[in-house]
Amino acid sequence: MFERLIRLEEKLMGVDTRLALAEQDSRALHKKIDTLFYWMLAGFGGLYASIAGLLAKGFNWI
């Protein structure tokens, strides 16, 4: 009975360490996605400004 309890405890410790590693990976991925999101937002802003400039030039607004 005591051996079963020890095995169960070892399995739970293994699950705990795996969850800790998954949490670290999740935080790293979240930081990377935030950075990529800001780059994407800046790219779309630049694209919007370029299209607006081309339209203004084409319709002789500038």
C-alpha positions as CSV (number, residue, x, y, z in Angstrom):
1,M,0.0,0.0,0.0
2,F,2.8,2.4,0.9
3,E,4.6,1.7,-2.4
4,R,1.4,2.6,-4.4
5,L,1.2,5.8,-2.5
6,I,4.9,6.6,-3.3
7,R,4.3,5.8,-7.0
8,L,1.2,8.0,-7.1
9,E,3.2,10.9,-5.5
10,E,6.0,10.5,-8.0
11,K,3.5,10.7,-10.9
12,L,1.9,13.8,-9.4
13,M,5.3,15.4,-9.1
14,G,6.0,14.6,-12.7
15,V,2.7,16.2,-13.8
16,D,3.6,19.3,-11.7
17,T,6.9,19.7,-13.4
18,R,5.3,19.3,-16.8
19,L,2.7,21.9,-16.0
20,A,5.4,24.3,-14.8
21,L,7.2,23.8,-18.1
22,A,4.0,24.4,-20.1
23,E,3.4,27.6,-18.1
24,Q,6.9,28.9,-19.0
25,D,6.4,28.1,-22.7
26,S,3.0,29.7,-22.6
27,R,4.4,33.0,-21.2
28,A,7.2,33.0,-23.7
29,L,4.8,32.5,-26.6
30,H,2.5,35.3,-25.2
31,K,5.4,37.7,-25.2
32,K,6.4,36.8,-28.7
33,I,2.8,37.1,-30.0
34,D,2.6,40.6,-28.4
35,T,5.7,41.7,-30.2
36,L,4.5,40.3,-33.5
37,F,1.1,41.9,-33.1
38,Y,2.6,45.4,-32.7
39,W,4.7,44.8,-35.9
40,M,1.6,43.7,-37.8
41,L,-0.3,46.7,-36.5
42,A,2.5,49.1,-37.7
43,G,2.6,47.3,-41.1
44,F,-1.1,47.7,-41.6
45,G,-0.9,51.4,-40.6
46,G,1.9,51.9,-43.2
47,L,-0.1,50.1,-45.8
48,Y,-3.2,52.2,-45.1
49,A,-1.1,55.4,-45.3
50,S,0.4,54.3,-48.6
51,I,-3.0,53.5,-50.2
52,A,-4.4,56.8,-48.9
53,G,-1.4,58.6,-50.4
54,L,-1.8,56.9,-53.8
55,L,-5.5,57.7,-53.9
56,A,-4.8,61.4,-53.0
57,K,-2.1,61.6,-55.7
58,G,-4.4,59.9,-58.3
59,F,-7.4,62.2,-57.6
60,N,-5.0,65.3,-57.5
61,W,-5.8,66.1,-53.9
62,I,-2.1,66.6,-53.3
